[in-house]
Amino acid sequence: MWPQRGSRRGRGAIVGAMTSGTSETSENGAGAAGHDLVYIGGYTPETGGTGLGLTVARRQDGALTAIAETSAPGPSFLAMHPRLPVLYAVLEREEGGVAAYSADPEGPKLLADGASGGSYPCHLAVDPTGTWLAIANYGDGTVAVYRLGSSGLFDGRPRLFPNEGHGPDPARQAEPHAHQAVFGPGRILHVTDLGTDEVRRFLLGAGPEPHPEGPARLPSGSGPRHMARHDDRWYVTGELDGMITILDSEWREIGRTPASRSSVRNHVSHIEIAQDGRHLYVANRGPDTISVFSLDGGEGPGLTPVAEVGSGGLWPRHFALAGDRMYVANQRSDEVATLALSDGVPRITGESFKVGSPSCVLVVPA
């Protein structure tokens, strides 16, 4: 178990369903009245958690009902191929792994697996063309990029990009820690590095290559974790300083704001922007809240706080937006909580889907 990734303890196991609610299609994408599939990844006993592996649930009228489970060692983050029914998972262990599964509602079936190219992989992403799969290895900071074949499976060995350097925090930044991979415009791969306070960049041509301008620098000691982009601006969460850093398209800092107003130490996790671009959401571990900000539409450098509400559980590691619902993976309370969105603001519904040590929620529209 990687000691600097935070506790993965939990109390429960997968038990079943949520009570139903009512909803309509809204600003955040998939219609809540559909029959979307929801894939949930998390930590298993061999990776310090209590989960069983991959869980599949069906989403109807905002409610989740468990329909399948597939054993896997620590599938802590998931991604879907943009065109094919192929689901990818990192296997977050010291000898890191990556796996491809059939996106089967009766239960994902293993299609192929391989090395993640480093240790303790914590994130992966597929580019919009379905050509590249990028993996962020937290343990040693290595970024791995696989080429994907026409079937969506791994085509040969990955191209590996190690890193060097450190930040000012001796406990968390003694070495590089790649944390999230995001494919951006201009066929550029961006990877946050919590250990070196930077966003590393790679050009995707015939093959991935380091960007000639090098990495984008973030504030010292911020510990960049996750990021989101909207209207030529980047919003980056700092896991170590609890801040959101706002940067322009050239990666120049134009503003910073606290992710939470709580006095409790905040280990910020996921960040996401509503599909219509009206709101930005951030999950706060420690305060155990979701913060909501309105975007200024390019008229100013900052974000306007709108609300901060409970996450419906403990240690919100990740969340997904779908219709007028937000699904929050509360890692330490062993549940995915359902929050109802009203004019962009989430509200606790009291509904929760029990699952051991959840760390990622992926909603796949029907």
RODO-2510 file (C-alpha; in nm, 4 decimals, decimal comma):
residues 366
     n   res          X          Y          Z
     1     m     0,0000     0,0000     0,0000
     2     w     0,1426     0,3355    -0,1033
     3     p     0,1839     0,5301     0,2209
     4     q     0,1439     0,8824     0,0780
     5     r    -0,1842     0,8260    -0,1045
     6     g    -0,4065     0,8594     0,2033
     7     s    -0,6016     0,6043     0,4001
     8     r    -0,8090     0,3539     0,2076
     9     r    -0,9931     0,2143     0,5054
    10     g    -1,3627     0,1439     0,4908
    11     r    -1,6286    -0,0475     0,6741
    12     g    -1,8687    -0,1935     0,4228
    13     a    -1,9065    -0,4113     0,1196
    14     i    -2,1323    -0,4027    -0,1813
    15     v    -2,4895    -0,4558    -0,0767
    16     g    -2,7207    -0,3423    -0,3501
    17     a    -2,9370    -0,0498    -0,4402
    18     m    -3,0520     0,3050    -0,3866
    19     t    -3,4008     0,4359    -0,3447
    20     s    -3,5452     0,5898    -0,6563
    21     g    -3,5940     0,9547    -0,7366
    22     t    -3,7267     1,1647    -1,0227
    23     s    -3,5260     1,3732    -1,2674
    24     e    -3,5013     1,5116    -1,6161
    25     t    -3,2298     1,5783    -1,8685
    26     s    -3,0292     1,8815    -1,7577
    27     e    -2,7124     2,0837    -1,8061
    28     n    -2,4756     1,8040    -1,7097
    29     g    -2,5118     1,5556    -1,9917
    30     a    -2,6897     1,2213    -1,9781
    31     g    -3,0603     1,2235    -1,9086
    32     a    -3,1375     1,0979    -1,5598
    33     a    -3,4438     0,9128    -1,6872
    34     g    -3,2299     0,6859    -1,9072
    35     h    -3,0861     0,3429    -1,8418
    36     d    -2,7205     0,4480    -1,8166
    37     l    -2,4592     0,2075    -1,6899
    38     v    -2,2415     0,3183    -1,4011
    39     y    -1,9003     0,1602    -1,3485
    40     i    -1,7420     0,2001    -1,0051
    41     g    -1,3765     0,1300    -0,9311
    42     g    -1,2035     0,1247    -0,5954
    43     y    -0,9539    -0,0300    -0,3598
    44     t    -0,9539    -0,4008    -0,2768
    45     p    -0,8000    -0,5789     0,0239
    46     e    -0,4655    -0,6328    -0,1509
    47     t    -0,4483    -0,2571    -0,2190
    48     g    -0,5584    -0,1406     0,1256
    49     g    -0,9351    -0,1238     0,0765
    50     t    -1,2506    -0,3278     0,1202
    51     g    -1,3948    -0,3426    -0,2319
    52     l    -1,4337    -0,6444    -0,4565
    53     g    -1,3098    -0,4843    -0,7796
    54     l    -1,5287    -0,3443    -1,0572
    55     t    -1,8958    -0,2859    -0,9833
    56     v    -2,1593    -0,2255    -1,2503
    57     a    -2,4870    -0,0531    -1,1660
    58     r    -2,7814     0,0588    -1,3756
    59     r    -2,9011     0,4181    -1,3422
    60     q    -3,2699     0,4826    -1,3899
    61     d    -3,4653     0,7848    -1,2672
    62     g    -3,1527     0,8888    -1,0781
    63     a    -3,1351     0,5634    -0,8782
    64     l    -2,8586     0,3019    -0,8942
    65     t    -2,9161    -0,0719    -0,8816
    66     a    -2,6257    -0,3189    -0,8699
    67     i    -2,6216    -0,5637    -1,1609
    68     a    -2,2692    -0,7133    -1,1722
    69     e    -1,9294    -0,7389    -1,0044
    70     t    -1,5943    -0,8366    -1,1515
    71     s    -1,2928    -0,9177    -0,9376
    72     a    -0,9879    -0,6979    -1,0048
    73     p    -0,6916    -0,5912    -0,7879
    74     g    -0,7311    -0,2229    -0,7006
    75     p    -0,9015    -0,0750    -1,0112
    76     s    -0,8784     0,2774    -0,8705
    77     f    -0,9542     0,4714    -1,1893
    78     l    -1,1563     0,3913    -1,5012
    79     a    -1,1945     0,5234    -1,8553
    80     m    -1,4050     0,4248    -2,1553
    81     h    -1,2975     0,4046    -2,5198
    82     p    -1,4695     0,6870    -2,7153
    83     r    -1,6218     0,4521    -2,9764
    84     l    -1,5792     0,0908    -2,8679
    85     p    -1,7319    -0,1032    -2,5757
    86     v    -1,3942    -0,1276    -2,4017
    87     l    -1,3404    -0,0243    -2,0405
    88     y    -0,9899     0,0476    -1,9073
    89     a    -0,8703     0,0370    -1,5460
    90     v    -0,5446     0,1092    -1,3698
    91     l    -0,4481    -0,1512    -1,1102
    92     e    -0,3002     0,0580    -0,8314
    93     r    -0,0294    -0,1574    -0,6795
    94     e     0,3483    -0,1341    -0,6442
    95     e     0,4043    -0,3282    -0,9651
    96     g     0,1525    -0,1232    -1,1547
    97     g    -0,0889    -0,2743    -1,4014
    98     v    -0,3472    -0,1708    -1,6579
    99     a    -0,6348    -0,3791    -1,7898
   100     a    -0,8895    -0,3642    -2,0701
   101     y    -1,2363    -0,5127    -2,0165
   102     s    -1,5418    -0,5638    -2,2291
   103     a    -1,8009    -0,3071    -2,1258
   104     d    -2,0574    -0,5772    -2,0631
   105     p    -2,3591    -0,4939    -1,8442
   106     e    -2,3599    -0,8573    -1,7295
   107     g    -2,0112    -0,7999    -1,5889
   108     p    -1,6869    -0,6710    -1,7455
   109     k    -1,4747    -0,9503    -1,8977
   110     l    -1,0964    -0,9183    -1,9074
   111     l    -0,9748    -0,8700    -2,2644
   112     a    -0,6083    -0,7825    -2,2067
   113     d    -0,3750    -0,6618    -1,9364
   114     g    -0,0238    -0,5255    -1,9160
   115     a     0,2228    -0,3183    -1,7186
   116     s     0,1464     0,0425    -1,6316
   117     g     0,5115     0,1321    -1,6886
   118     g     0,5621     0,2450    -1,3302
   119     s     0,4393     0,1976    -0,9743
   120     y     0,1037     0,2710    -0,8134
   121     p    -0,0814     0,4017    -1,1211
   122     c    -0,3728     0,6225    -1,0153
   123     h    -0,5233     0,7644    -1,3362
   124     l    -0,5627     0,6928    -1,7065
   125     a    -0,7330     0,8546    -2,0052
   126     v    -0,8053     0,7755    -2,3707
   127     d    -0,7641     1,0465    -2,6344
   128     p    -1,0758     1,1488    -2,8338
   129     t    -0,9626     0,9564    -3,1441
   130     g    -0,9179     0,6310    -2,9519
   131     t    -0,5530     0,6107    -3,0598
   132     w    -0,3683     0,6676    -2,7317
   133     l    -0,4080     0,5528    -2,3720
   134     a    -0,2132     0,7566    -2,1151
   135     i    -0,1370     0,6351    -1,7626
   136     a    -0,0208     0,8443    -1,4654
   137     n     0,1944     0,6409    -1,2254
   138     y     0,1850     0,8122    -0,8877
   139     g     0,4518     0,5981    -0,7214
   140     d     0,7529     0,6888    -0,9356
   141     g     0,6082     0,9671    -1,1519
   142     t     0,6380     0,7803    -1,4813
   143     v     0,3910     0,8665    -1,7575
   144     a     0,3163     0,5730    -1,9891
   145     v     0,1461     0,6049    -2,3278
   146     y     0,0093     0,3022    -2,5110
   147     r    -0,0980     0,3024    -2,8732
   148     l    -0,4368     0,1349    -2,9108
   149     g    -0,5221    -0,0939    -3,2012
   150     s    -0,8436    -0,1015    -3,4010
   151     s    -0,9986    -0,3322    -3,1405
   152     g    -0,9149    -0,0899    -2,8593
   153     l    -0,6489    -0,3201    -2,7120
   154     f    -0,2856    -0,2397    -2,6382
   155     d    -0,0659    -0,2297    -2,9491
   156     g     0,2846    -0,3190    -2,8322
   157     r     0,4661    -0,1789    -2,5329
   158     p     0,4058     0,1675    -2,3895
   159     r     0,6311     0,4662    -2,4424
   160     l     0,7625     0,5657    -2,0990
   161     f     0,8387     0,9159    -1,9754
   162     p     1,0046     0,9255    -1,6306
   163     n     1,0539     1,2514    -1,4461
   164     e     1,2961     1,4085    -1,2012
   165     g     1,2678     1,6725    -0,9343
   166     h     1,0876     1,7433    -0,6098
   167     g     0,8862     2,0052    -0,4270
   168     p     0,9213     2,1752    -0,0879
   169     d     0,7090     1,9249     0,1082
   170     p     0,9521     1,6494     0,2211
   171     a     0,6713     1,4075     0,3075
   172     r     0,4707     1,4365    -0,0144
   173     q     0,7110     1,5869    -0,2689
   174     a     1,0413     1,4058    -0,2274
   175     e     1,0068     1,2751    -0,5849
   176     p     0,7758     1,3016    -0,8865
   177     h     0,4151     1,1807    -0,8521
   178     a     0,2187     1,1863    -1,1770
   179     h    -0,1487     1,2186    -1,0868
   180     q    -0,3858     1,2847    -1,3773
   181     a    -0,3703     1,2598    -1,7568
   182     v    -0,5849     1,4929    -1,9698
   183     f    -0,5895     1,5163    -2,3483
   184     g    -0,6275     1,8796    -2,4537
   185     p    -0,6543     2,0772    -2,7762
   186     g    -0,3740     2,0730    -3,0291
   187     r    -0,3165     1,7009    -2,9723
   188     i    -0,1383     1,7696    -2,6452
   189     l    -0,1376     1,5380    -2,3437
   190     h    -0,1248     1,7140    -2,0067
   191     v    -0,0226     1,5352    -1,6852
   192     t    -0,0251     1,6885    -1,3391
   193     d     0,2733     1,6031    -1,1196
   194     l     0,1977     1,6462    -0,7505
   195     g     0,5603     1,5886    -0,6531
   196     t     0,7193     1,8519    -0,8766
   197     d     0,4464     2,1206    -0,8873
   198     e     0,4058     2,1159    -1,2625
   199     v     0,1868     2,0068    -1,5499
   200     r     0,3932     1,7992    -1,7893
   201     r     0,3065     1,8229    -2,1585
   202     f     0,3503     1,5850    -2,4515
   203     l     0,2850     1,6254    -2,8238
   204     l     0,0933     1,3453    -2,9965
   205     g     0,2092     1,3092    -3,3553
   206     a     0,3296     0,9862    -3,5073
   207     g     0,4233     0,9074    -3,1474
   208     p     0,4199     1,0890    -2,8121
   209     e     0,7092     1,3263    -2,7499
   210     p     0,7851     1,5790    -2,4738
   211     h     0,6540     1,9252    -2,5521
   212     p     0,9375     2,1525    -2,6739
   213     e     0,8332     2,4247    -2,4287
   214     g     0,8598     2,1856    -2,1353
   215     p     0,6205     2,1645    -1,8405
   216     a     0,3923     2,4368    -1,7091
   217     r     0,4939     2,5460    -1,3596
   218     l     0,2422     2,5628    -1,0763
   219     p     0,2804     2,7404    -0,7393
   220     s     0,5487     2,5856    -0,5202
   221     g     0,4084     2,3381    -0,2701
   222     s     0,0614     2,3337    -0,4272
   223     g     0,0736     1,9652    -0,5234
   224     p    -0,1337     1,9737    -0,8449
   225     r    -0,3784     1,6830    -0,8562
   226     h    -0,6691     1,7163    -1,1033
   227     m    -0,7519     1,9771    -1,3665
   228     a    -1,0326     2,0894    -1,5955
   229     r    -1,0460     2,3177    -1,8990
   230     h    -1,3108     2,5634    -2,0197
   231     d    -1,2974     2,8609    -2,2591
   232     d    -0,9173     2,8503    -2,2950
   233     r    -0,8664     2,8440    -1,9212
   234     w    -0,7285     2,5700    -1,7023
   235     y    -0,8412     2,5102    -1,3445
   236     v    -0,6006     2,3003    -1,1353
   237     t    -0,6623     2,1708    -0,7837
   238     g    -0,3791     2,1734    -0,5322
   239     e    -0,4000     1,8692    -0,3062
   240     l    -0,1398     2,0117    -0,0693
   241     d    -0,2439     2,3783    -0,0449
   242     g    -0,6212     2,3381    -0,0889
   243     m    -0,6335     2,5963    -0,3676
   244     i    -0,7676     2,6173    -0,7220
   245     t    -0,5187     2,7797    -0,9574
   246     i    -0,6588     2,9449    -1,2713
   247     l    -0,4364     2,9664    -1,5784
   248     d    -0,4848     3,0990    -1,9302
   249     s    -0,4267     2,9050    -2,2522
   250     e    -0,0535     2,9817    -2,2298
   251     w    -0,0429     2,8417    -1,8755
   252     r     0,0090     3,1815    -1,7166
   253     e    -0,1442     3,2154    -1,3717
   254     i    -0,4342     3,4611    -1,3634
   255     g    -0,5928     3,3815    -1,0281
   256     r    -0,6159     3,1538    -0,7250
   257     t    -0,8970     3,0802    -0,4826
   258     p    -0,9506     2,8426    -0,1872
   259     a    -1,1388     2,5287    -0,2853
   260     s    -1,3201     2,5239     0,0510
   261     r    -1,4174     2,7832     0,3092
   262     s    -1,3856     2,5279     0,5901
   263     s    -1,1153     2,5608     0,8561
   264     v    -1,0530     2,1830     0,8309
   265     r    -0,7377     2,0824     0,6418
   266     n    -0,8458     2,0217     0,2827
   267     h    -0,6953     1,7537     0,0589
   268     v    -0,8685     1,8642    -0,2603
   269     s    -0,9452     1,5812    -0,5016
   270     h    -1,1547     1,5955    -0,8195
   271     i    -1,2611     1,8980    -1,0246
   272     e    -1,5180     1,9082    -1,3039
   273     i    -1,7118     2,1662    -1,5041
   274     a    -2,0799     2,1371    -1,5962
   275     q    -2,1432     2,0657    -1,9623
   276     d    -2,3035     2,4059    -2,0167
   277     g    -2,0050     2,5798    -1,8566
   278     r    -2,2066     2,7576    -1,5870
   279     h    -2,0585     2,5882    -1,2803
   280     l    -1,7348     2,4365    -1,1586
   281     y    -1,7386     2,1660    -0,8893
   282     v    -1,4594     2,0594    -0,6529
   283     a    -1,4507     1,7726    -0,4015
   284     n    -1,2889     1,8462    -0,0664
   285     r    -1,1493     1,5642     0,1467
   286     g    -1,1268     1,6538     0,5140
   287     p    -1,4150     1,9017     0,5072
   288     d    -1,6017     1,6243     0,3171
   289     t    -1,7830     1,8755     0,0997
   290     i    -1,8502     1,9692    -0,2615
   291     s    -1,7811     2,3312    -0,3496
   292     v    -1,9675     2,5046    -0,6314
   293     f    -1,8352     2,8055    -0,8215
   294     s    -1,9837     3,0054    -1,1059
   295     l    -1,7564     3,0730    -1,4007
   296     d    -1,7110     3,4346    -1,5008
   297     g    -1,7268     3,3691    -1,8762
   298     g    -1,3870     3,5213    -1,9379
   299     e    -1,4749     3,8602    -1,7840
   300     g    -1,2403     3,8301    -1,4870
   301     p    -0,9627     3,6174    -1,3389
   302     g    -1,1512     3,4492    -1,0560
   303     l    -1,4294     3,2121    -0,9629
   304     t    -1,7390     3,3190    -0,7724
   305     p    -1,8310     3,0909    -0,4792
   306     v    -2,1942     2,9775    -0,4994
   307     a    -2,2291     2,7058    -0,2361
   308     e    -2,0454     2,4408    -0,0336
   309     v    -2,2482     2,1350     0,0653
   310     g    -2,1856     1,8006     0,2308
   311     s    -2,0597     1,5194     0,0065
   312     g    -2,3000     1,2665     0,1615
   313     g    -2,0160     1,0663     0,3161
   314     l    -1,6502     1,0622     0,4136
   315     w    -1,3451     1,1422     0,1987
   316     p    -1,5005     1,2300    -0,1426
   317     r    -1,2334     1,1067    -0,3801
   318     h    -1,4179     1,1447    -0,7109
   319     f    -1,7582     1,2323    -0,8528
   320     a    -1,9507     1,2151    -1,1785
   321     l    -2,2191     1,4449    -1,3194
   322     a    -2,5170     1,2935    -1,5004
   323     g    -2,8446     1,4665    -1,5707
   324     d    -2,9634     1,6413    -1,2564
   325     r    -2,7603     1,4137    -1,0306
   326     m    -2,4065     1,4068    -0,8950
   327     y    -2,2631     1,0714    -0,7851
   328     v    -1,9883     1,1045    -0,5226
   329     a    -1,7395     0,8261    -0,4436
   330     n    -1,6980     0,8636    -0,0657
   331     q    -1,4000     0,6360    -0,0116
   332     r    -1,3953     0,6132     0,3676
   333     s    -1,7678     0,5612     0,4216
   334     d    -1,7898     0,2882     0,1562
   335     e    -2,0613     0,4448    -0,0545
   336     v    -2,1464     0,6376    -0,3658
   337     a    -2,3799     0,9160    -0,2535
   338     t    -2,6424     1,0675    -0,4805
   339     l    -2,6751     1,4458    -0,4731
   340     a    -2,9589     1,6178    -0,6586
   341     l    -2,8683     1,9264    -0,8637
   342     s    -3,1002     2,2248    -0,8481
   343     d    -2,9903     2,5222    -1,0587
   344     g    -2,6429     2,3725    -1,0486
   345     v    -2,6219     2,3366    -0,6704
   346     p    -2,6017     1,9794    -0,5287
   347     r    -2,8201     1,8764    -0,2379
   348     i    -2,7925     1,5638    -0,0223
   349     t    -3,0785     1,3253    -0,0946
   350     g    -3,0026     1,0611     0,1646
   351     e    -2,9627     0,8040    -0,1133
   352     s    -2,6420     0,5987    -0,1190
   353     f    -2,5133     0,2962    -0,3046
   354     k    -2,2999     0,0791    -0,0778
   355     v    -1,9653    -0,0290    -0,2240
   356     g    -1,6284    -0,0899    -0,0594
   357     s    -1,3671     0,1884    -0,0824
   358     p    -1,4939     0,3558    -0,4019
   359     s    -1,2473     0,5833    -0,5794
   360     c    -1,3961     0,6405    -0,9253
   361     v    -1,7449     0,6719    -1,0747
   362     l    -1,7895     0,6454    -1,4529
   363     v    -2,1357     0,7029    -1,6036
   364     v    -2,1824     0,5629    -1,9553
   365     p    -2,4971     0,6981    -2,1250
   366     a    -2,7383     0,4447    -2,2703
***
